[in-house]
Amino acid sequence: MHRALIWCAALLLTWATDFVCRATATPAVRETQSVAVTAVQSDARGARLRVDFSREAFSERNSSDAWDAGNDALAQGALWALPEGIDSVSLTVLSAEWRRATADEVPDTVWSQSPADLPPLCSCSPVMSLRGMALLSLAIHPLQPNADGDGFRWCTGAEIALRYHGTATAADSRRLSRTFYDLARPLVPNLDEVIPAPEARPESYLIITNPAYAGTLQSLVNWKRARGHTVTLVSTTTTGTTNQQIKNYIQTAYDTWDEPPVFVLLVGDVDDPNPVASWLVPGYYHPWIVSDHPYTLIEGTDYLPDVLIGRFSVDTGSDAATVVNKCVTYERTPYEPQGAWRRTMLITGVRSSPGYYETYNSAWPTLEWIGRQFLEAGNYDQVRAVPYPGGTASQINQWIDGGVSFVAYRGFGSPSDWAYPPYSLSQILTLSNGQMLPVVTSIVCGGGAFEST
């Protein structure tokens, strides 16, 4: 069950950075896409980084349709670990190399912008916290106005200095989590140098349930404890029923328990008959959408989670029993643990959408990138693909029925369907994949609106 929670946090971290750089005691280079970052120097007082863009970076970006997002589409990002106790970071561009941009490289919509409208070459975020790990997000925008104000230029390389403000201290080992650490490690190049890896062990659960489901959850609690996890099961009679009361309970557990919870599970839908409260956050197509993510924001003022949260959005006792049984069975008696389906994933979504958001072309390259990450990690050897146009619901069902352990969708949709390729709850009901149950990431408008289902 907690594998799905881990992937949700992984997505947040992946969105926070566009590439990975590597820093070691001796300067090393990590190149991803067409950007290379070299850690020249790093210690408790700051760091000096070298950033290089190859010529291909500009032609590749220009040949895509990413320009419609403006100069931000060209931004490159990186995460950097900071010592505990650092309050802020100042960034200085020490030097930069340039080449002049030609008119055919930059569309008129960008060319006509005022230089004042463009972001700086390099900038950094406030200090963020990811489960006791202090992080900094770096943003690099290679397209900049010429020094004389006439036209634009590309940055081909730069050296930047980071200066830390505050008193460096050791990280609080009580809060550190190996699950979070392993998520961050591929994306934060200097993590090993700043924070020692926590011990790998079963980590703790906090289950908060509507009182109606407490008895049904006992088999899940027993199973997790048998696997070595510390599990605390409480009902909203104990925590309180409002979202703020529940958040306060999680906060207190995080701040004071000997084993602060890593996994938080809420059991119950947000509406009657047996609710567990959630939050409403500002939406894009809808003014407000439901989300449990605010429960995870324990440290700092950033948007990175400090616990991994999930919800059994059930309405009845029989619903709860079905979900609990499915989760326990999936872990206790895994189906074909060495089967080929375990090493197969499916990507499906929008390659292009003529007549509807014609400039929306980022979904498929993103899915292909995800597929490459799965293959390069070595745990997967097949990536099935159902793109739109051309892909159909029957093709999606064919691959799922044949066996995949992960499904990634990116495109348009709602709480009850995907728009391209068209796929809805009615197709799910016709699946015959049996015990070959995949993890599914469905990144669409309102796709997580569990109050609608």
C-alpha positions as CSV (number, residue, x, y, z in Angstrom):
1,M,0.0,0.0,0.0
2,H,2.7,2.5,0.9
3,R,4.3,2.1,-2.6
4,A,1.5,4.4,-4.0
5,L,2.2,6.9,-1.2
6,I,5.9,6.9,-2.0
7,W,5.2,7.5,-5.7
8,C,3.1,10.6,-4.9
9,A,6.0,12.1,-3.0
10,A,8.4,11.1,-5.8
11,L,6.3,13.1,-8.3
12,L,6.5,16.2,-6.1
13,L,10.2,15.9,-6.0
14,T,10.5,15.3,-9.7
15,W,8.5,18.4,-10.5
16,A,10.8,20.4,-8.2
17,T,13.9,19.6,-10.4
18,D,14.5,19.1,-14.1
19,F,17.8,17.5,-13.9
20,V,20.2,15.9,-11.5
21,C,23.7,17.1,-10.8
22,R,26.4,15.2,-8.9
23,A,28.8,16.6,-6.4
24,T,31.6,14.6,-4.7
25,A,34.8,15.3,-2.9
26,T,36.5,15.6,-6.3
27,P,34.6,17.7,-8.9
28,A,32.3,15.5,-10.9
29,V,29.9,16.2,-13.7
30,R,26.4,14.9,-14.2
31,E,24.8,15.7,-17.6
32,T,21.1,15.3,-18.2
33,Q,19.4,16.4,-21.4
34,S,21.8,19.2,-22.6
35,V,22.9,20.6,-19.2
36,A,25.9,19.8,-17.1
37,V,26.5,20.9,-13.5
38,T,29.8,20.6,-11.8
39,A,30.2,21.0,-8.0
40,V,33.5,23.0,-7.8
41,Q,33.4,23.4,-4.0
42,S,31.0,22.7,-1.2
43,D,31.2,23.1,2.6
44,A,29.2,24.2,5.6
45,R,29.5,27.9,4.6
46,G,28.3,27.6,1.0
47,A,29.0,26.1,-2.4
48,R,30.3,27.0,-5.9
49,L,28.7,25.4,-8.9
50,R,29.5,25.4,-12.6
51,V,26.6,25.2,-15.0
52,D,27.1,24.5,-18.8
53,F,24.5,24.4,-21.6
54,S,25.3,22.7,-24.8
55,R,24.3,24.2,-28.1
56,E,21.8,21.4,-28.6
57,A,19.9,22.5,-25.5
58,F,18.7,25.6,-27.4
59,S,17.8,23.9,-30.7
60,E,16.1,21.1,-28.9
61,R,13.9,23.4,-26.8
62,N,13.2,25.6,-29.8
63,S,12.1,22.7,-32.0
64,S,9.6,21.7,-29.4
65,D,6.4,23.7,-28.7
66,A,7.5,24.6,-25.2
67,W,7.8,28.2,-26.2
68,D,4.1,28.6,-25.6
69,A,4.8,28.6,-21.9
70,G,7.2,31.5,-22.3
71,N,10.8,31.7,-21.0
72,D,9.8,29.5,-18.0
73,A,9.6,26.6,-20.4
74,L,13.4,26.9,-20.9
75,A,14.1,26.9,-17.1
76,Q,16.4,24.2,-15.8
77,G,16.1,23.3,-12.1
78,A,18.2,21.5,-9.4
79,L,17.8,20.6,-5.8
80,W,20.7,21.2,-3.3
81,A,20.9,19.9,0.2
82,L,21.8,22.3,3.0
83,P,23.1,21.8,6.5
84,E,20.4,21.9,9.3
85,G,20.2,25.3,10.8
86,I,20.7,27.3,7.6
87,D,18.0,30.0,7.5
88,S,18.5,31.5,4.1
89,V,20.9,31.4,1.1
90,S,22.1,34.2,-1.2
91,L,23.1,33.4,-4.8
92,T,25.6,35.3,-6.8
93,V,26.5,34.8,-10.5
94,L,30.3,34.9,-10.5
95,S,30.7,34.7,-14.3
96,A,28.8,33.7,-17.4
97,E,29.5,33.0,-21.1
98,W,27.1,34.0,-23.8
99,R,26.2,33.7,-27.5
100,R,23.8,36.0,-29.3
101,A,20.4,34.5,-30.1
102,T,19.2,34.8,-33.7
103,A,15.8,35.9,-34.7
104,D,14.8,32.4,-36.0
105,E,15.6,30.9,-32.6
106,V,13.2,33.1,-30.6
107,P,9.5,33.5,-31.6
108,D,8.1,36.9,-31.9
109,T,6.0,36.5,-28.8
110,V,9.1,36.2,-26.7
111,W,11.2,38.6,-28.8
112,S,8.6,41.4,-28.1
113,Q,8.9,41.0,-24.3
114,S,10.5,43.6,-22.3
115,P,13.8,42.5,-20.7
116,A,12.2,43.5,-17.3
117,D,9.6,40.7,-17.8
118,L,12.2,38.0,-18.0
119,P,13.4,36.1,-14.9
120,P,17.1,36.4,-13.8
121,L,19.7,34.0,-15.1
122,C,19.9,32.1,-11.8
123,S,17.8,32.3,-8.7
124,C,17.1,30.2,-5.6
125,S,14.1,29.4,-3.4
126,P,13.7,30.0,0.3
127,V,15.0,27.1,2.4
128,M,12.6,24.2,2.1
129,S,12.1,21.2,4.4
130,L,11.5,17.6,3.3
131,R,11.1,15.4,6.3
132,G,13.9,17.0,8.3
133,M,16.2,17.5,5.2
134,A,16.8,21.2,4.4
135,L,16.7,21.7,0.6
136,L,17.2,24.6,-1.8
137,S,15.7,24.8,-5.3
138,L,17.8,26.4,-8.0
139,A,16.2,27.9,-11.2
140,I,18.3,28.7,-14.2
141,H,16.9,30.6,-17.2
142,P,19.5,30.5,-20.1
143,L,17.6,33.0,-22.4
144,Q,18.4,36.6,-21.3
145,P,18.4,40.1,-22.9
146,N,21.6,41.3,-24.5
147,A,23.7,43.6,-22.4
148,D,23.0,46.5,-24.8
149,G,19.2,45.8,-24.5
150,D,19.0,44.9,-28.2
151,G,17.6,41.4,-28.6
152,F,18.5,38.2,-26.7
153,R,21.4,36.0,-25.9
154,W,21.9,32.4,-24.7
155,C,23.9,31.6,-21.6
156,T,26.3,28.7,-22.6
157,G,27.9,28.5,-19.2
158,A,28.0,30.1,-15.8
159,E,29.6,29.8,-12.4
160,I,27.4,30.6,-9.3
161,A,28.2,30.9,-5.7
162,L,25.8,30.0,-2.8
163,R,26.4,31.6,0.6
164,Y,24.6,30.0,3.6
165,H,23.2,32.2,6.4
166,G,22.7,30.6,9.8
167,T,24.5,28.2,12.1
168,A,25.0,24.7,10.6
169,T,24.0,21.9,13.0
170,A,23.5,18.1,12.7
171,A,20.2,16.9,11.3
172,D,17.6,15.6,13.9
173,S,17.9,11.9,13.5
174,R,14.5,11.3,15.1
175,R,12.7,13.0,12.1
176,L,14.9,11.5,9.3
177,S,13.3,8.8,7.3
178,R,15.0,6.3,5.0
179,T,11.9,6.3,2.8
180,F,12.2,10.0,2.2
181,Y,16.0,9.9,2.0
182,D,15.9,7.3,-0.8
183,L,13.3,9.4,-2.7
184,A,15.5,12.5,-2.5
185,R,18.9,10.9,-3.1
186,P,18.6,10.6,-7.0
187,L,17.5,14.3,-7.2
188,V,19.7,15.9,-4.6
189,P,23.4,15.4,-5.7
190,N,25.1,16.4,-2.4
191,L,22.6,14.7,-0.1
192,D,25.1,12.0,1.0
193,E,27.7,14.7,1.9
194,V,25.3,16.8,4.1
195,I,23.0,14.2,5.7
196,P,24.0,10.6,6.7
197,A,21.7,7.9,5.4
198,P,19.2,6.9,8.1
199,E,18.9,3.3,9.1
200,A,16.8,1.2,6.7
201,R,14.0,-0.3,8.8
202,P,10.2,-0.6,8.7
203,E,8.8,2.9,9.4
204,S,5.8,4.0,11.4
205,Y,2.2,4.3,10.5
206,L,-0.5,6.6,11.9
207,I,-4.0,5.5,10.8
208,I,-6.8,7.9,11.5
209,T,-10.3,6.5,10.8
210,N,-14.0,7.3,11.2
211,P,-15.1,5.2,14.2
212,A,-17.3,3.1,12.0
213,Y,-14.3,1.4,10.3
214,A,-12.0,0.9,13.3
215,G,-12.8,-2.8,13.7
216,T,-12.4,-3.5,10.0
217,L,-8.9,-2.1,10.0
218,Q,-7.6,-4.4,12.7
219,S,-6.4,-7.0,10.2
220,L,-4.4,-4.3,8.4
221,V,-2.9,-3.1,11.7
222,N,-1.9,-6.7,12.7
223,W,-0.3,-7.3,9.3
224,K,1.7,-4.1,9.3
225,R,2.9,-4.8,12.9
226,A,3.9,-8.3,11.9
227,R,6.1,-6.8,9.2
228,G,7.9,-4.7,11.9
229,H,6.1,-1.4,11.5
230,T,5.0,0.6,14.5
231,V,1.3,1.3,13.9
232,T,-1.0,3.7,15.8
233,L,-4.7,3.4,15.1
234,V,-7.0,6.2,16.3
235,S,-10.4,7.4,15.4
236,T,-11.7,10.9,14.9
237,T,-13.3,10.6,18.4
238,T,-9.7,11.0,19.6
239,T,-8.2,13.4,17.0
240,G,-11.3,15.6,16.6
241,T,-13.4,15.7,13.5
242,T,-12.3,19.0,11.8
243,N,-9.4,19.2,9.4
244,Q,-7.5,21.5,11.7
245,Q,-8.0,19.1,14.7
246,I,-6.7,16.2,12.6
247,K,-3.8,18.3,11.4
248,N,-2.9,19.3,15.0
249,Y,-2.9,15.6,16.0
250,I,-0.5,14.8,13.1
251,Q,1.7,17.8,14.0
252,T,1.9,16.7,17.7
253,A,2.8,13.1,16.7
254,Y,5.5,14.4,14.4
255,D,6.9,16.8,17.0
256,T,6.8,14.7,20.1
257,W,6.5,10.9,19.4
258,D,9.7,8.8,19.7
259,E,8.8,7.4,16.3
260,P,7.1,10.2,14.3
261,P,4.8,8.8,11.7
262,V,6.2,8.4,8.2
263,F,3.0,7.0,6.7
264,V,-0.4,8.6,7.5
265,L,-3.6,6.8,6.3
266,L,-7.0,8.3,6.5
267,V,-10.0,6.0,6.3
268,G,-13.4,7.4,5.3
269,D,-14.8,9.6,2.6
270,V,-15.2,13.4,3.1
271,D,-19.0,13.2,3.1
272,D,-21.7,11.2,4.9
273,P,-22.3,8.6,6.2
274,N,-18.9,8.1,7.8
275,P,-16.7,11.1,7.0
276,V,-13.1,12.1,7.7
277,A,-12.4,15.7,6.9
278,S,-10.2,17.0,4.1
279,W,-9.1,20.4,2.8
280,L,-10.2,22.6,0.0
281,V,-7.3,24.2,-2.0
282,P,-7.6,26.7,-4.8
283,G,-8.1,25.1,-8.2
284,Y,-7.7,26.2,-11.8
285,Y,-10.8,25.0,-13.7
286,H,-12.7,24.8,-10.4
287,P,-12.5,27.5,-7.7
288,W,-11.8,24.8,-5.0
289,I,-10.7,21.2,-5.1
290,V,-10.3,18.7,-2.3
291,S,-6.9,17.6,-1.1
292,D,-5.2,15.8,1.8
293,H,-1.8,17.3,1.0
294,P,-2.1,20.1,3.6
295,Y,-2.0,17.4,6.3
296,T,1.6,16.6,5.1
297,L,2.9,20.2,5.5
298,I,4.4,19.9,9.0
299,E,7.8,21.8,8.8
300,G,8.4,25.2,7.2
301,T,6.3,27.1,4.8
302,D,7.0,25.2,1.6
303,Y,4.9,22.7,-0.3
304,L,7.0,19.6,0.2
305,P,5.5,16.8,2.3
306,D,6.9,15.8,5.7
307,V,4.8,12.6,5.9
308,L,3.4,10.4,3.1
309,I,-0.4,10.4,3.1
310,G,-3.1,8.2,1.6
311,R,-6.8,7.7,2.1
312,F,-9.3,4.8,1.8
313,S,-12.1,6.9,0.4
314,V,-14.8,4.4,1.5
315,D,-18.5,4.9,2.2
316,T,-19.5,1.6,3.8
317,G,-18.1,-1.1,6.0
318,S,-18.1,-3.6,3.1
319,D,-16.1,-1.1,1.0
320,A,-13.6,-0.8,3.8
321,A,-13.3,-4.6,4.1
322,T,-12.7,-5.0,0.4
323,V,-9.9,-2.4,0.4
324,V,-8.2,-3.8,3.5
325,N,-8.4,-7.3,2.2
326,K,-6.9,-6.2,-1.2
327,C,-4.0,-4.4,0.5
328,V,-3.1,-7.2,2.9
329,T,-3.4,-9.9,0.2
330,Y,-1.2,-7.8,-2.2
331,E,1.6,-7.8,0.3
332,R,1.1,-11.1,2.1
333,T,0.7,-13.4,-0.9
334,P,2.0,-11.4,-3.9
335,Y,0.8,-12.7,-7.2
336,E,3.7,-13.9,-9.5
337,P,6.4,-11.9,-7.7
338,Q,8.8,-12.8,-10.5
339,G,6.3,-12.5,-13.3
340,A,7.0,-10.5,-16.4
341,W,4.1,-8.2,-15.5
342,R,6.0,-6.9,-12.5
343,R,8.6,-5.5,-14.9
344,T,6.2,-4.0,-17.4
345,M,4.6,-0.5,-17.3
346,L,2.1,1.3,-19.4
347,I,2.2,5.0,-20.5
348,T,-0.9,6.5,-22.0
349,G,-2.0,10.0,-22.7
350,V,-2.0,12.9,-25.1
351,R,0.6,13.1,-27.9
352,S,-1.2,16.0,-29.5
353,S,-4.8,17.3,-29.4
354,P,-5.8,18.9,-32.7
355,G,-8.7,21.4,-32.2
356,Y,-8.4,21.3,-28.4
357,Y,-5.4,22.8,-26.7
358,E,-3.4,22.5,-29.8
359,T,-0.3,23.8,-28.1
360,Y,-0.5,21.2,-25.4
361,N,2.4,19.0,-26.3
362,S,4.3,18.4,-23.1
363,A,2.4,15.3,-21.9
364,W,3.8,12.7,-24.2
365,P,7.5,13.7,-23.8
366,T,7.0,13.7,-20.1
367,L,5.5,10.1,-20.3
368,E,8.4,9.0,-22.5
369,W,10.9,10.4,-20.0
370,I,9.1,8.5,-17.1
371,G,9.4,5.3,-19.2
372,R,13.1,5.8,-19.7
373,Q,13.6,6.3,-16.0
374,F,11.9,3.0,-15.3
375,L,14.0,1.2,-17.8
376,E,17.3,2.8,-16.7
377,A,16.6,2.0,-13.1
378,G,16.8,-1.7,-14.1
379,N,13.6,-2.9,-12.4
380,Y,11.6,-2.7,-15.7
381,D,12.3,-4.0,-19.1
382,Q,9.1,-3.3,-21.0
383,V,7.1,0.0,-21.6
384,R,3.8,-0.3,-23.3
385,A,2.4,2.8,-25.0
386,V,-1.1,4.0,-25.9
387,P,-0.8,7.6,-27.2
388,Y,-3.6,9.8,-28.5
389,P,-4.4,10.2,-31.3
390,G,-4.7,6.6,-32.3
391,G,-4.9,5.0,-28.9
392,T,-8.2,3.5,-27.7
393,A,-9.8,2.3,-24.4
394,S,-9.7,-1.3,-25.7
395,Q,-5.9,-1.1,-26.2
396,I,-5.5,0.2,-22.6
397,N,-7.5,-2.7,-21.3
398,Q,-5.6,-5.1,-23.4
399,W,-2.3,-4.1,-21.9
400,I,-3.6,-4.0,-18.3
401,D,-5.3,-7.4,-18.7
402,G,-2.1,-8.8,-20.0
403,G,-0.3,-7.5,-16.9
404,V,1.4,-4.3,-16.0
405,S,2.6,-3.2,-12.5
406,F,2.5,0.6,-13.2
407,V,0.2,2.8,-15.3
408,A,1.1,6.5,-15.9
409,Y,-1.4,8.8,-17.6
410,R,-0.9,12.5,-18.5
411,G,-3.4,14.5,-20.4
412,F,-7.0,15.7,-19.8
413,G,-9.6,14.2,-17.6
414,S,-11.9,14.4,-14.6
415,P,-12.7,12.4,-11.5
416,S,-14.4,9.8,-13.6
417,D,-12.6,9.6,-16.9
418,W,-9.6,10.3,-19.2
419,A,-10.4,12.4,-22.3
420,Y,-7.6,11.4,-24.6
421,P,-7.7,8.4,-25.2
422,P,-11.3,8.2,-24.0
423,Y,-11.3,6.0,-21.0
424,S,-13.9,5.9,-18.2
425,L,-15.1,4.0,-15.1
426,S,-17.2,1.8,-17.4
427,Q,-14.0,0.5,-19.0
428,I,-12.5,-0.2,-15.6
429,L,-15.4,-2.4,-14.8
430,T,-14.7,-4.6,-17.8
431,L,-11.0,-5.3,-16.8
432,S,-10.0,-8.9,-16.2
433,N,-6.5,-8.5,-14.8
434,G,-7.3,-10.5,-11.7
435,Q,-4.5,-10.1,-9.1
436,M,-2.2,-8.2,-11.4
437,L,-2.9,-4.9,-9.7
438,P,-1.0,-1.9,-11.0
439,V,-0.1,1.4,-9.3
440,V,-1.7,4.1,-11.3
441,T,-0.7,7.8,-11.5
442,S,-3.5,9.8,-13.2
443,I,-2.4,13.5,-13.4
444,V,-5.5,15.3,-14.7
445,C,-7.7,18.2,-13.7
446,G,-9.8,17.0,-10.7
447,G,-8.5,13.5,-11.0
448,G,-7.9,13.4,-7.2
449,A,-11.3,14.8,-6.4
450,F,-12.3,11.8,-4.3
451,E,-15.3,13.8,-2.9
452,S,-16.9,13.4,-6.3
453,T,-16.9,9.6,-6.3
